[in-house]
Amino acid sequence: PTKREIQMAGQLVDSLQGRFEPEAFEDRYRERVLELIETKASGREPELPELEEQQNETDLAAALEASLGASKRKR
C-alpha cells in the first residue's frame, strides 16, 4: 500500500473507534444454524436463500475515501 492509503486507513480506523457494547449485537448466524438443525431434526428440508453475485471493490483508495467522506458527513 502507498503512504496515502495507509494514512487514509488510519483515519478510517480512528473515525470508527468507539466503546464496544456486545449487547447491541445479536448472533443471527447462531440463530440461523439452530433453525437449520431443528428443521433437519424434524425431517423437513430447509429453505435455502438464493445466492447473490458479489461485486469486488478493487480500488482500496477509492473505497477508503468514500468511507471517510461518509463518516465526515455524519458528524
All heavy atoms as a GROMACS GRO file, in nm:
protein
  600
    1PRO      N    1   0.084  -0.121   0.000
    1PRO     CA    2   0.000   0.000   0.000
    1PRO      C    3   0.087   0.126   0.000
    1PRO      O    4   0.196   0.126   0.055
    1PRO     CB    5  -0.081  -0.012   0.127
    1PRO     CG    6  -0.013  -0.114   0.212
    1PRO     CD    7   0.070  -0.198   0.120
    2THR      N    8   0.032   0.228  -0.057
    2THR     CA    9   0.104   0.356  -0.060
    2THR      C   10   0.092   0.426   0.074
    2THR      O   11   0.008   0.391   0.158
    2THR     CB   12   0.048   0.447  -0.171
    2THR    OG1   13  -0.086   0.483  -0.135
    2THR    CG2   14   0.051   0.380  -0.307
    3LYS      N   15   0.177   0.527   0.092
    3LYS     CA   16   0.173   0.605   0.216
    3LYS      C   17   0.035   0.670   0.234
    3LYS      O   18  -0.019   0.673   0.343
    3LYS     CB   19   0.283   0.711   0.212
    3LYS     CG   20   0.295   0.791   0.339
    3LYS     CD   21   0.411   0.888   0.332
    3LYS     CE   22   0.419   0.968   0.460
    3LYS     NZ   23   0.532   1.062   0.458
    4ARG      N   24  -0.023   0.717   0.124
    4ARG     CA   25  -0.156   0.780   0.127
    4ARG      C   26  -0.264   0.680   0.171
    4ARG      O   27  -0.353   0.714   0.250
    4ARG     CB   28  -0.187   0.836  -0.010
    4ARG     CG   29  -0.319   0.907  -0.018
    4ARG     CD   30  -0.332   0.978  -0.153
    4ARG     NE   31  -0.466   1.025  -0.169
    4ARG     CZ   32  -0.551   0.981  -0.262
    4ARG    NH1   33  -0.511   0.893  -0.350
    4ARG    NH2   34  -0.672   1.028  -0.270
    5GLU      N   35  -0.256   0.558   0.120
    5GLU     CA   36  -0.354   0.455   0.156
    5GLU      C   37  -0.343   0.420   0.304
    5GLU      O   38  -0.445   0.403   0.372
    5GLU     CB   39  -0.335   0.331   0.070
    5GLU     CG   40  -0.375   0.349  -0.074
    5GLU     CD   41  -0.339   0.231  -0.162
    5GLU    OE1   42  -0.245   0.157  -0.128
    5GLU    OE2   43  -0.406   0.215  -0.266
    6ILE      N   44  -0.221   0.412   0.354
    6ILE     CA   45  -0.201   0.382   0.496
    6ILE      C   46  -0.256   0.494   0.583
    6ILE      O   47  -0.322   0.469   0.684
    6ILE     CB   48  -0.051   0.357   0.525
    6ILE    CG1   49  -0.007   0.227   0.456
    6ILE    CG2   50  -0.024   0.350   0.675
    6ILE    CD1   51   0.142   0.202   0.459
    7GLN      N   52  -0.234   0.619   0.541
    7GLN     CA   53  -0.287   0.733   0.615
    7GLN      C   54  -0.440   0.731   0.616
    7GLN      O   55  -0.502   0.752   0.721
    7GLN     CB   56  -0.236   0.863   0.554
    7GLN     CG   57  -0.284   0.986   0.628
    7GLN     CD   58  -0.239   1.114   0.560
    7GLN    OE1   59  -0.194   1.113   0.445
    7GLN    NE2   60  -0.250   1.225   0.631
    8MET      N   61  -0.501   0.704   0.501
    8MET     CA   62  -0.648   0.700   0.494
    8MET      C   63  -0.702   0.585   0.578
    8MET      O   64  -0.806   0.599   0.644
    8MET     CB   65  -0.695   0.686   0.349
    8MET     CG   66  -0.683   0.814   0.271
    8MET     SD   67  -0.764   0.807   0.110
    8MET     CE   68  -0.674   0.676   0.029
    9ALA      N   69  -0.634   0.471   0.577
    9ALA     CA   70  -0.678   0.357   0.658
    9ALA      C   71  -0.674   0.394   0.805
    9ALA      O   72  -0.765   0.360   0.882
    9ALA     CB   73  -0.591   0.235   0.629
   10GLY      N   74  -0.569   0.463   0.847
   10GLY     CA   75  -0.559   0.508   0.986
   10GLY      C   76  -0.671   0.602   1.023
   10GLY      O   77  -0.730   0.593   1.131
   11GLN      N   78  -0.704   0.694   0.933
   11GLN     CA   79  -0.814   0.788   0.957
   11GLN      C   80  -0.947   0.714   0.968
   11GLN      O   81  -1.032   0.747   1.052
   11GLN     CB   82  -0.822   0.892   0.846
   11GLN     CG   83  -0.710   0.991   0.847
   11GLN     CD   84  -0.714   1.083   0.726
   11GLN    OE1   85  -0.768   1.047   0.621
   11GLN    NE2   86  -0.657   1.203   0.740
   12LEU      N   87  -0.965   0.613   0.883
   12LEU     CA   88  -1.088   0.535   0.886
   12LEU      C   89  -1.102   0.463   1.019
   12LEU      O   90  -1.208   0.467   1.083
   12LEU     CB   91  -1.090   0.434   0.771
   12LEU     CG   92  -1.208   0.339   0.767
   12LEU    CD1   93  -1.338   0.416   0.750
   12LEU    CD2   94  -1.191   0.238   0.656
   13VAL      N   95  -0.995   0.400   1.064
   13VAL     CA   96  -0.999   0.328   1.191
   13VAL      C   97  -1.028   0.425   1.305
   13VAL      O   98  -1.111   0.397   1.392
   13VAL     CB   99  -0.866   0.252   1.215
   13VAL    CG1  100  -0.858   0.199   1.357
   13VAL    CG2  101  -0.852   0.138   1.115
   14ASP      N  102  -0.962   0.541   1.305
   14ASP     CA  103  -0.987   0.641   1.409
   14ASP      C  104  -1.131   0.689   1.410
   14ASP      O  105  -1.191   0.709   1.515
   14ASP     CB  106  -0.892   0.761   1.392
   14ASP     CG  107  -0.748   0.727   1.426
   14ASP    OD1  108  -0.725   0.624   1.494
   14ASP    OD2  109  -0.659   0.803   1.384
   15SER      N  110  -1.191   0.705   1.290
   15SER     CA  111  -1.328   0.756   1.283
   15SER      C  112  -1.430   0.653   1.331
   15SER      O  113  -1.540   0.688   1.373
   15SER     CB  114  -1.362   0.800   1.141
   15SER     OG  115  -1.379   0.688   1.056
   16LEU      N  116  -1.394   0.526   1.326
   16LEU     CA  117  -1.487   0.420   1.368
   16LEU      C  118  -1.467   0.377   1.512
   16LEU      O  119  -1.541   0.294   1.563
   16LEU     CB  120  -1.471   0.297   1.275
   16LEU     CG  121  -1.504   0.321   1.128
   16LEU    CD1  122  -1.470   0.198   1.047
   16LEU    CD2  123  -1.650   0.358   1.112
   17GLN      N  124  -1.368   0.433   1.576
   17GLN     CA  125  -1.336   0.394   1.713
   17GLN      C  126  -1.448   0.434   1.808
   17GLN      O  127  -1.506   0.540   1.797
   17GLN     CB  128  -1.206   0.462   1.756
   17GLN     CG  129  -1.155   0.419   1.889
   17GLN     CD  130  -1.020   0.483   1.919
   17GLN    OE1  131  -0.959   0.547   1.834
   17GLN    NE2  132  -0.974   0.468   2.039
   18GLY      N  133  -1.481   0.345   1.899
   18GLY     CA  134  -1.585   0.374   1.997
   18GLY      C  135  -1.591   0.264   2.101
   18GLY      O  136  -1.520   0.163   2.093
   19ARG      N  137  -1.675   0.281   2.196
   19ARG     CA  138  -1.691   0.183   2.304
   19ARG      C  139  -1.766   0.061   2.250
   19ARG      O  140  -1.869   0.075   2.184
   19ARG     CB  141  -1.768   0.245   2.419
   19ARG     CG  142  -1.783   0.154   2.538
   19ARG     CD  143  -1.840   0.232   2.657
   19ARG     NE  144  -1.869   0.144   2.766
   19ARG     CZ  145  -1.776   0.103   2.855
   19ARG    NH1  146  -1.653   0.144   2.844
   19ARG    NH2  147  -1.810   0.023   2.954
   20PHE      N  148  -1.715  -0.058   2.279
   20PHE     CA  149  -1.778  -0.182   2.234
   20PHE      C  150  -1.887  -0.223   2.332
   20PHE      O  151  -1.862  -0.237   2.452
   20PHE     CB  152  -1.674  -0.293   2.221
   20PHE     CG  153  -1.733  -0.424   2.179
   20PHE    CD1  154  -1.791  -0.439   2.055
   20PHE    CD2  155  -1.729  -0.533   2.264
   20PHE    CE1  156  -1.846  -0.560   2.016
   20PHE    CE2  157  -1.783  -0.654   2.226
   20PHE     CZ  158  -1.841  -0.668   2.102
   21GLU      N  159  -2.007  -0.241   2.281
   21GLU     CA  160  -2.120  -0.285   2.363
   21GLU      C  161  -2.178  -0.411   2.301
   21GLU      O  162  -2.260  -0.406   2.209
   21GLU     CB  163  -2.225  -0.174   2.369
   21GLU     CG  164  -2.172  -0.046   2.434
   21GLU     CD  165  -2.273   0.066   2.432
   21GLU    OE1  166  -2.391   0.043   2.399
   21GLU    OE2  167  -2.232   0.179   2.462
   22PRO      N  168  -2.134  -0.529   2.349
   22PRO     CA  169  -2.176  -0.654   2.287
   22PRO      C  170  -2.327  -0.677   2.290
   22PRO      O  171  -2.381  -0.743   2.202
   22PRO     CB  172  -2.102  -0.762   2.367
   22PRO     CG  173  -2.048  -0.696   2.487
   22PRO     CD  174  -2.045  -0.549   2.461
   23GLU      N  175  -2.396  -0.620   2.388
   23GLU     CA  176  -2.542  -0.640   2.395
   23GLU      C  177  -2.615  -0.569   2.281
   23GLU      O  178  -2.732  -0.597   2.254
   23GLU     CB  179  -2.598  -0.593   2.530
   23GLU     CG  180  -2.579  -0.447   2.560
   23GLU     CD  181  -2.443  -0.412   2.621
   23GLU    OE1  182  -2.362  -0.501   2.649
   23GLU    OE2  183  -2.419  -0.292   2.639
   24ALA      N  184  -2.546  -0.482   2.210
   24ALA     CA  185  -2.606  -0.412   2.097
   24ALA      C  186  -2.611  -0.500   1.972
   24ALA      O  187  -2.670  -0.462   1.872
   24ALA     CB  188  -2.529  -0.284   2.066
   25PHE      N  189  -2.550  -0.617   1.978
   25PHE     CA  190  -2.544  -0.706   1.864
   25PHE      C  191  -2.620  -0.834   1.892
   25PHE      O  192  -2.631  -0.877   2.006
   25PHE     CB  193  -2.398  -0.742   1.832
   25PHE     CG  194  -2.314  -0.623   1.800
   25PHE    CD1  195  -2.244  -0.556   1.899
   25PHE    CD2  196  -2.307  -0.576   1.670
   25PHE    CE1  197  -2.168  -0.446   1.870
   25PHE    CE2  198  -2.231  -0.465   1.639
   25PHE     CZ  199  -2.162  -0.400   1.739
   26GLU      N  200  -2.674  -0.894   1.787
   26GLU     CA  201  -2.739  -1.023   1.801
   26GLU      C  202  -2.669  -1.124   1.712
   26GLU      O  203  -2.616  -1.088   1.606
   26GLU     CB  204  -2.888  -1.016   1.767
   26GLU     CG  205  -2.918  -0.980   1.624
   26GLU     CD  206  -3.067  -0.974   1.597
   26GLU    OE1  207  -3.125  -0.867   1.622
   26GLU    OE2  208  -3.122  -1.074   1.552
   27ASP      N  209  -2.665  -1.248   1.756
   27ASP     CA  210  -2.594  -1.353   1.683
   27ASP      C  211  -2.692  -1.421   1.587
   27ASP      O  212  -2.747  -1.526   1.617
   27ASP     CB  213  -2.534  -1.453   1.782
   27ASP     CG  214  -2.442  -1.552   1.717
   27ASP    OD1  215  -2.431  -1.552   1.593
   27ASP    OD2  216  -2.380  -1.630   1.791
   28ARG      N  217  -2.713  -1.358   1.472
   28ARG     CA  218  -2.807  -1.412   1.374
   28ARG      C  219  -2.755  -1.540   1.311
   28ARG      O  220  -2.833  -1.626   1.272
   28ARG     CB  221  -2.838  -1.308   1.266
   28ARG     CG  222  -2.926  -1.196   1.321
   28ARG     CD  223  -2.952  -1.096   1.217
   28ARG     NE  224  -2.830  -1.013   1.213
   28ARG     CZ  225  -2.818  -0.902   1.144
   28ARG    NH1  226  -2.915  -0.860   1.071
   28ARG    NH2  227  -2.707  -0.833   1.146
   29TYR      N  228  -2.623  -1.554   1.300
   29TYR     CA  229  -2.565  -1.676   1.244
   29TYR      C  230  -2.602  -1.795   1.332
   29TYR      O  231  -2.649  -1.897   1.284
   29TYR     CB  232  -2.413  -1.663   1.232
   29TYR     CG  233  -2.348  -1.789   1.180
   29TYR    CD1  234  -2.349  -1.818   1.044
   29TYR    CD2  235  -2.288  -1.879   1.267
   29TYR    CE1  236  -2.290  -1.933   0.997
   29TYR    CE2  237  -2.229  -1.994   1.220
   29TYR     CZ  238  -2.231  -2.022   1.085
   29TYR     OH  239  -2.173  -2.136   1.038
   30ARG      N  240  -2.583  -1.780   1.462
   30ARG     CA  241  -2.615  -1.889   1.556
   30ARG      C  242  -2.764  -1.922   1.550
   30ARG      O  243  -2.802  -2.039   1.548
   30ARG     CB  244  -2.575  -1.849   1.698
   30ARG     CG  245  -2.597  -1.959   1.800
   30ARG     CD  246  -2.546  -1.914   1.938
   30ARG     NE  247  -2.547  -2.020   2.033
   30ARG     CZ  248  -2.654  -2.058   2.104
   30ARG    NH1  249  -2.768  -1.994   2.088
   30ARG    NH2  250  -2.646  -2.158   2.189
   31GLU      N  251  -2.848  -1.818   1.547
   31GLU     CA  252  -2.993  -1.840   1.539
   31GLU      C  253  -3.028  -1.918   1.413
   31GLU      O  254  -3.110  -2.010   1.416
   31GLU     CB  255  -3.067  -1.706   1.541
   31GLU     CG  256  -3.058  -1.634   1.674
   31GLU     CD  257  -3.112  -1.492   1.668
   31GLU    OE1  258  -3.164  -1.451   1.561
   31GLU    OE2  259  -3.101  -1.422   1.769
   32ARG      N  260  -2.969  -1.881   1.301
   32ARG     CA  261  -2.997  -1.948   1.173
   32ARG      C  262  -2.950  -2.093   1.175
   32ARG      O  263  -3.018  -2.181   1.123
   32ARG     CB  264  -2.930  -1.869   1.059
   32ARG     CG  265  -2.961  -1.924   0.922
   32ARG     CD  266  -3.107  -1.901   0.885
   32ARG     NE  267  -3.127  -1.952   0.751
   32ARG     CZ  268  -3.207  -2.054   0.720
   32ARG    NH1  269  -3.280  -2.111   0.813
   32ARG    NH2  270  -3.218  -2.096   0.597
   33VAL      N  271  -2.834  -2.118   1.235
   33VAL     CA  272  -2.783  -2.256   1.245
   33VAL      C  273  -2.877  -2.340   1.332
   33VAL      O  274  -2.908  -2.455   1.297
   33VAL     CB  275  -2.639  -2.258   1.299
   33VAL    CG1  276  -2.596  -2.400   1.335
   33VAL    CG2  277  -2.543  -2.198   1.198
   34LEU      N  278  -2.924  -2.285   1.443
   34LEU     CA  279  -3.016  -2.359   1.529
   34LEU      C  280  -3.148  -2.389   1.456
   34LEU      O  281  -3.203  -2.498   1.469
   34LEU     CB  282  -3.043  -2.282   1.658
   34LEU     CG  283  -2.924  -2.276   1.755
   34LEU    CD1  284  -2.958  -2.186   1.874
   34LEU    CD2  285  -2.884  -2.414   1.803
   35GLU      N  286  -3.197  -2.292   1.378
   35GLU     CA  287  -3.318  -2.315   1.297
   35GLU      C  288  -3.295  -2.428   1.198
   35GLU      O  289  -3.381  -2.515   1.180
   35GLU     CB  290  -3.357  -2.189   1.220
   35GLU     CG  291  -3.418  -2.080   1.302
   35GLU     CD  292  -3.446  -1.956   1.218
   35GLU    OE1  293  -3.456  -1.968   1.093
   35GLU    OE2  294  -3.458  -1.848   1.276
   36LEU      N  295  -3.179  -2.427   1.134
   36LEU     CA  296  -3.145  -2.530   1.038
   36LEU      C  297  -3.140  -2.668   1.105
   36LEU      O  298  -3.194  -2.765   1.051
   36LEU     CB  299  -3.010  -2.498   0.973
   36LEU     CG  300  -2.958  -2.595   0.869
   36LEU    CD1  301  -3.052  -2.601   0.748
   36LEU    CD2  302  -2.819  -2.555   0.825
   37ILE      N  303  -3.080  -2.675   1.222
   37ILE     CA  304  -3.072  -2.802   1.295
   37ILE      C  305  -3.212  -2.852   1.331
   37ILE      O  306  -3.243  -2.970   1.314
   37ILE     CB  307  -2.985  -2.786   1.421
   37ILE    CG1  308  -2.839  -2.765   1.380
   37ILE    CG2  309  -2.999  -2.906   1.514
   37ILE    CD1  310  -2.748  -2.723   1.494
   38GLU      N  311  -3.297  -2.762   1.380
   38GLU     CA  312  -3.433  -2.801   1.417
   38GLU      C  313  -3.512  -2.849   1.295
   38GLU      O  314  -3.587  -2.946   1.303
   38GLU     CB  315  -3.504  -2.684   1.484
   38GLU     CG  316  -3.451  -2.652   1.622
   38GLU     CD  317  -3.511  -2.525   1.681
   38GLU    OE1  318  -3.607  -2.470   1.622
   38GLU    OE2  319  -3.460  -2.481   1.786
   39THR      N  320  -3.496  -2.781   1.183
   39THR     CA  321  -3.565  -2.819   1.060
   39THR      C  322  -3.522  -2.958   1.015
   39THR      O  323  -3.604  -3.043   0.984
   39THR     CB  324  -3.538  -2.716   0.949
   39THR    OG1  325  -3.584  -2.589   0.993
   39THR    CG2  326  -3.609  -2.754   0.821
   40LYS      N  327  -3.391  -2.981   1.012
   40LYS     CA  328  -3.338  -3.111   0.970
   40LYS      C  329  -3.379  -3.221   1.068
   40LYS      O  330  -3.412  -3.333   1.027
   40LYS     CB  331  -3.186  -3.105   0.957
   40LYS     CG  332  -3.135  -3.014   0.848
   40LYS     CD  333  -3.153  -3.072   0.712
   40LYS     CE  334  -3.036  -3.160   0.679
   40LYS     NZ  335  -3.038  -3.212   0.544
   41ALA      N  336  -3.379  -3.191   1.198
   41ALA     CA  337  -3.415  -3.290   1.300
   41ALA      C  338  -3.562  -3.331   1.288
   41ALA      O  339  -3.597  -3.444   1.321
   41ALA     CB  340  -3.387  -3.235   1.440
   42SER      N  341  -3.647  -3.241   1.240
   42SER     CA  342  -3.788  -3.273   1.226
   42SER      C  343  -3.816  -3.346   1.094
   42SER      O  344  -3.931  -3.380   1.065
   42SER     CB  345  -3.873  -3.146   1.234
   42SER     OG  346  -3.851  -3.064   1.122
   43GLY      N  347  -3.712  -3.369   1.013
   43GLY     CA  348  -3.728  -3.444   0.889
   43GLY      C  349  -3.764  -3.360   0.769
   43GLY      O  350  -3.789  -3.413   0.662
   44ARG      N  351  -3.767  -3.229   0.783
   44ARG     CA  352  -3.800  -3.141   0.671
   44ARG      C  353  -3.673  -3.092   0.603
   44ARG      O  354  -3.567  -3.086   0.664
   44ARG     CB  355  -3.881  -3.020   0.719
   44ARG     CG  356  -4.016  -3.058   0.777
   44ARG     CD  357  -4.088  -2.936   0.828
   44ARG     NE  358  -4.010  -2.885   0.945
   44ARG     CZ  359  -4.019  -2.765   0.996
   44ARG    NH1  360  -4.101  -2.677   0.944
   44ARG    NH2  361  -3.946  -2.728   1.099
   45GLU      N  362  -3.685  -3.051   0.479
   45GLU     CA  363  -3.573  -2.992   0.406
   45GLU      C  364  -3.576  -2.841   0.429
   45GLU      O  365  -3.681  -2.778   0.418
   45GLU     CB  366  -3.583  -3.021   0.256
   45GLU     CG  367  -3.542  -3.161   0.219
   45GLU     CD  368  -3.394  -3.188   0.250
   45GLU    OE1  369  -3.310  -3.104   0.219
   45GLU    OE2  370  -3.366  -3.296   0.306
   46PRO      N  371  -3.463  -2.783   0.461
   46PRO     CA  372  -3.460  -2.638   0.487
   46PRO      C  373  -3.475  -2.558   0.358
   46PRO      O  374  -3.438  -2.604   0.250
   46PRO     CB  375  -3.320  -2.616   0.546
   46PRO     CG  376  -3.240  -2.729   0.495
   46PRO     CD  377  -3.334  -2.846   0.480
   47GLU      N  378  -3.532  -2.438   0.371
   47GLU     CA  379  -3.541  -2.346   0.258
   47GLU      C  380  -3.410  -2.269   0.252
   47GLU      O  381  -3.372  -2.202   0.347
   47GLU     CB  382  -3.657  -2.249   0.276
   47GLU     CG  383  -3.792  -2.314   0.269
   47GLU     CD  384  -3.904  -2.213   0.282
   47GLU    OE1  385  -3.885  -2.096   0.240
   47GLU    OE2  386  -4.008  -2.250   0.334
   48LEU      N  387  -3.341  -2.281   0.140
   48LEU     CA  388  -3.213  -2.213   0.126
   48LEU      C  389  -3.231  -2.084   0.048
   48LEU      O  390  -3.304  -2.080  -0.051
   48LEU     CB  391  -3.112  -2.305   0.055
   48LEU     CG  392  -3.086  -2.438   0.126
   48LEU    CD1  393  -2.992  -2.524   0.041
   48LEU    CD2  394  -3.026  -2.414   0.262
   49PRO      N  395  -3.164  -1.977   0.090
   49PRO     CA  396  -3.177  -1.849   0.020
   49PRO      C  397  -3.106  -1.854  -0.115
   49PRO      O  398  -3.014  -1.933  -0.136
   49PRO     CB  399  -3.108  -1.750   0.114
   49PRO     CG  400  -3.013  -1.834   0.193
   49PRO     CD  401  -3.076  -1.969   0.205
   50GLU      N  402  -3.150  -1.768  -0.206
   50GLU     CA  403  -3.086  -1.755  -0.336
   50GLU      C  404  -2.948  -1.693  -0.316
   50GLU      O  405  -2.930  -1.602  -0.235
   50GLU     CB  406  -3.168  -1.664  -0.427
   50GLU     CG  407  -3.303  -1.722  -0.464
   50GLU     CD  408  -3.291  -1.838  -0.562
   50GLU    OE1  409  -3.201  -1.835  -0.649
   50GLU    OE2  410  -3.373  -1.931  -0.551
   51LEU      N  411  -2.849  -1.740  -0.390
   51LEU     CA  412  -2.716  -1.683  -0.383
   51LEU      C  413  -2.709  -1.558  -0.469
   51LEU      O  414  -2.759  -1.556  -0.580
   51LEU     CB  415  -2.611  -1.784  -0.430
   51LEU     CG  416  -2.596  -1.909  -0.344
   51LEU    CD1  417  -2.492  -2.001  -0.406
   51LEU    CD2  418  -2.556  -1.873  -0.203
   52GLU      N  419  -2.646  -1.454  -0.416
   52GLU     CA  420  -2.630  -1.329  -0.489
   52GLU      C  421  -2.487  -1.320  -0.539
   52GLU      O  422  -2.394  -1.365  -0.472
   52GLU     CB  423  -2.658  -1.210  -0.398
   52GLU     CG  424  -2.801  -1.206  -0.348
   52GLU     CD  425  -2.825  -1.088  -0.255
   52GLU    OE1  426  -2.740  -0.996  -0.252
   52GLU    OE2  427  -2.925  -1.087  -0.186
   53GLU      N  428  -2.470  -1.258  -0.655
   53GLU     CA  429  -2.336  -1.237  -0.706
   53GLU      C  430  -2.270  -1.125  -0.626
   53GLU      O  431  -2.331  -1.023  -0.599
   53GLU     CB  432  -2.339  -1.199  -0.854
   53GLU     CG  433  -2.378  -1.312  -0.945
   53GLU     CD  434  -2.366  -1.272  -1.091
   53GLU    OE1  435  -2.276  -1.193  -1.124
   53GLU    OE2  436  -2.448  -1.321  -1.170
   54GLN      N  437  -2.145  -1.146  -0.590
   54GLN     CA  438  -2.072  -1.045  -0.515
   54GLN      C  439  -1.992  -0.958  -0.610
   54GLN      O  440  -1.935  -1.006  -0.706
   54GLN     CB  441  -1.978  -1.110  -0.415
   54GLN     CG  442  -2.050  -1.185  -0.306
   54GLN     CD  443  -1.952  -1.244  -0.205
   54GLN    OE1  444  -1.832  -1.243  -0.226
   54GLN    NE2  445  -2.004  -1.295  -0.096
   55GLN      N  446  -1.991  -0.829  -0.578
   55GLN     CA  447  -1.911  -0.735  -0.657
   55GLN      C  448  -1.787  -0.700  -0.575
   55GLN      O  449  -1.798  -0.660  -0.460
   55GLN     CB  450  -1.991  -0.610  -0.688
   55GLN     CG  451  -2.111  -0.636  -0.774
   55GLN     CD  452  -2.189  -0.509  -0.801
   55GLN    OE1  453  -2.153  -0.403  -0.755
   55GLN    NE2  454  -2.296  -0.522  -0.875
   56ASN      N  455  -1.671  -0.717  -0.632
   56ASN     CA  456  -1.547  -0.690  -0.561
   56ASN      C  457  -1.504  -0.546  -0.580
   56ASN      O  458  -1.506  -0.493  -0.690
   56ASN     CB  459  -1.436  -0.783  -0.611
   56ASN     CG  460  -1.463  -0.927  -0.576
   56ASN    OD1  461  -1.530  -0.955  -0.478
   56ASN    ND2  462  -1.412  -1.018  -0.655
   57GLU      N  463  -1.464  -0.484  -0.472
   57GLU     CA  464  -1.410  -0.348  -0.476
   57GLU      C  465  -1.260  -0.360  -0.494
   57GLU      O  466  -1.190  -0.410  -0.408
   57GLU     CB  467  -1.441  -0.274  -0.345
   57GLU     CG  468  -1.397  -0.131  -0.341
   57GLU     CD  469  -1.473  -0.044  -0.439
   57GLU    OE1  470  -1.596  -0.054  -0.444
   57GLU    OE2  471  -1.407   0.034  -0.509
   58THR      N  472  -1.210  -0.318  -0.610
   58THR     CA  473  -1.068  -0.336  -0.640
   58THR      C  474  -0.983  -0.214  -0.606
   58THR      O  475  -0.864  -0.227  -0.586
   58THR     CB  476  -1.047  -0.371  -0.789
   58THR    OG1  477  -1.105  -0.269  -0.868
   58THR    CG2  478  -1.112  -0.503  -0.823
   59ASP      N  479  -1.041  -0.097  -0.597
   59ASP     CA  480  -0.965   0.024  -0.570
   59ASP      C  481  -0.976   0.058  -0.422
   59ASP      O  482  -1.070   0.122  -0.377
   59ASP     CB  483  -1.016   0.138  -0.657
   59ASP     CG  484  -0.929   0.262  -0.646
   59ASP    OD1  485  -0.829   0.259  -0.571
   59ASP    OD2  486  -0.962   0.362  -0.712
   60LEU      N  487  -0.876   0.016  -0.344
   60LEU     CA  488  -0.877   0.036  -0.200
   60LEU      C  489  -0.881   0.185  -0.164
   60LEU      O  490  -0.956   0.226  -0.076
   60LEU     CB  491  -0.754  -0.030  -0.136
   60LEU     CG  492  -0.736  -0.011   0.013
   60LEU    CD1  493  -0.855  -0.070   0.089
   60LEU    CD2  494  -0.607  -0.074   0.060
   61ALA      N  495  -0.805   0.264  -0.234
   61ALA     CA  496  -0.800   0.408  -0.205
   61ALA      C  497  -0.936   0.472  -0.225
   61ALA      O  498  -0.981   0.552  -0.143
   61ALA     CB  499  -0.695   0.476  -0.291
   62ALA      N  500  -1.004   0.439  -0.332
   62ALA     CA  501  -1.137   0.496  -0.359
   62ALA      C  502  -1.237   0.452  -0.253
   62ALA      O  503  -1.319   0.532  -0.208
   62ALA     CB  504  -1.185   0.454  -0.498
   63ALA      N  505  -1.230   0.327  -0.211
   63ALA     CA  506  -1.321   0.277  -0.108
   63ALA      C  507  -1.297   0.348   0.025
   63ALA      O  508  -1.392   0.385   0.094
   63ALA     CB  509  -1.304   0.126  -0.091
   64LEU      N  510  -1.170   0.369   0.060
   64LEU     CA  511  -1.139   0.438   0.185
   64LEU      C  512  -1.183   0.584   0.180
   64LEU      O  513  -1.238   0.637   0.276
   64LEU     CB  514  -0.989   0.430   0.214
   64LEU     CG  515  -0.939   0.295   0.263
   64LEU    CD1  516  -0.787   0.293   0.266
   64LEU    CD2  517  -0.995   0.262   0.399
   65GLU      N  518  -1.160   0.650   0.066
   65GLU     CA  519  -1.202   0.790   0.052
   65GLU      C  520  -1.354   0.802   0.065
   65GLU      O  521  -1.404   0.892   0.132
   65GLU     CB  522  -1.157   0.847  -0.082
   65GLU     CG  523  -1.010   0.881  -0.087
   65GLU     CD  524  -0.968   0.936  -0.222
   65GLU    OE1  525  -1.050   0.940  -0.316
   65GLU    OE2  526  -0.850   0.974  -0.233
   66ALA      N  527  -1.427   0.712   0.003
   66ALA     CA  528  -1.573   0.715   0.011
   66ALA      C  529  -1.618   0.692   0.154
   66ALA      O  530  -1.709   0.760   0.204
   66ALA     CB  531  -1.633   0.609  -0.081
   67SER      N  532  -1.553   0.601   0.223
   67SER     CA  533  -1.590   0.572   0.361
   67SER      C  534  -1.560   0.690   0.452
   67SER      O  535  -1.639   0.726   0.538
   67SER     CB  536  -1.515   0.448   0.408
   67SER     OG  537  -1.550   0.418   0.540
   68LEU      N  538  -1.444   0.751   0.434
   68LEU     CA  539  -1.409   0.868   0.514
   68LEU      C  540  -1.503   0.985   0.486
   68LEU      O  541  -1.542   1.057   0.576
   68LEU     CB  542  -1.264   0.909   0.488
   68LEU     CG  543  -1.159   0.816   0.548
   68LEU    CD1  544  -1.021   0.855   0.497
   68LEU    CD2  545  -1.163   0.817   0.699
   69GLY      N  546  -1.541   1.002   0.359
   69GLY     CA  547  -1.633   1.109   0.323
   69GLY      C  548  -1.768   1.089   0.390
   69GLY      O  549  -1.829   1.182   0.441
   70ALA      N  550  -1.817   0.965   0.393
   70ALA     CA  551  -1.945   0.935   0.458
   70ALA      C  552  -1.935   0.957   0.608
   70ALA      O  553  -2.029   1.007   0.670
   70ALA     CB  554  -1.986   0.791   0.428
   71SER      N  555  -1.822   0.925   0.666
   71SER     CA  556  -1.803   0.943   0.810
   71SER      C  557  -1.806   1.090   0.847
   71SER      O  558  -1.864   1.128   0.948
   71SER     CB  559  -1.670   0.881   0.852
   71SER     OG  560  -1.644   0.908   0.986
   72LYS      N  561  -1.744   1.174   0.765
   72LYS     CA  562  -1.741   1.318   0.793
   72LYS      C  563  -1.878   1.380   0.780
   72LYS      O  564  -1.914   1.470   0.852
   72LYS     CB  565  -1.643   1.387   0.700
   72LYS     CG  566  -1.498   1.357   0.733
   72LYS     CD  567  -1.405   1.426   0.638
   72LYS     CE  568  -1.260   1.389   0.669
   72LYS     NZ  569  -1.168   1.448   0.573
   73ARG      N  570  -1.961   1.329   0.686
   73ARG     CA  571  -2.095   1.384   0.666
   73ARG      C  572  -2.188   1.352   0.782
   73ARG      O  573  -2.281   1.424   0.809
   73ARG     CB  574  -2.155   1.330   0.536
   73ARG     CG  575  -2.103   1.403   0.414
   73ARG     CD  576  -2.167   1.350   0.289
   73ARG     NE  577  -2.060   1.277   0.221
   73ARG     CZ  578  -2.072   1.160   0.164
   73ARG    NH1  579  -2.185   1.100   0.159
   73ARG    NH2  580  -1.969   1.102   0.107
   74LYS      N  581  -2.163   1.243   0.854
   74LYS     CA  582  -2.249   1.202   0.966
   74LYS      C  583  -2.230   1.290   1.088
   74LYS      O  584  -2.315   1.299   1.172
   74LYS     CB  585  -2.219   1.056   1.004
   74LYS     CG  586  -2.268   0.957   0.903
   74LYS     CD  587  -2.238   0.817   0.949
   74LYS     CE  588  -2.281   0.714   0.846
   74LYS     NZ  589  -2.249   0.577   0.889
   75ARG      N  590  -2.114   1.353   1.097
   75ARG     CA  591  -2.081   1.432   1.216
   75ARG      C  592  -2.148   1.564   1.218
   75ARG      O  593  -2.200   1.626   1.147
   75ARG     CB  594  -1.931   1.453   1.227
   75ARG     CG  595  -1.862   1.322   1.259
   75ARG     CD  596  -1.716   1.344   1.273
   75ARG     NE  597  -1.654   1.214   1.303
   75ARG     CZ  598  -1.527   1.200   1.323
   75ARG    NH1  599  -1.448   1.302   1.319
   75ARG    NH2  600  -1.477   1.083   1.348
   0.00000   0.00000   0.00000
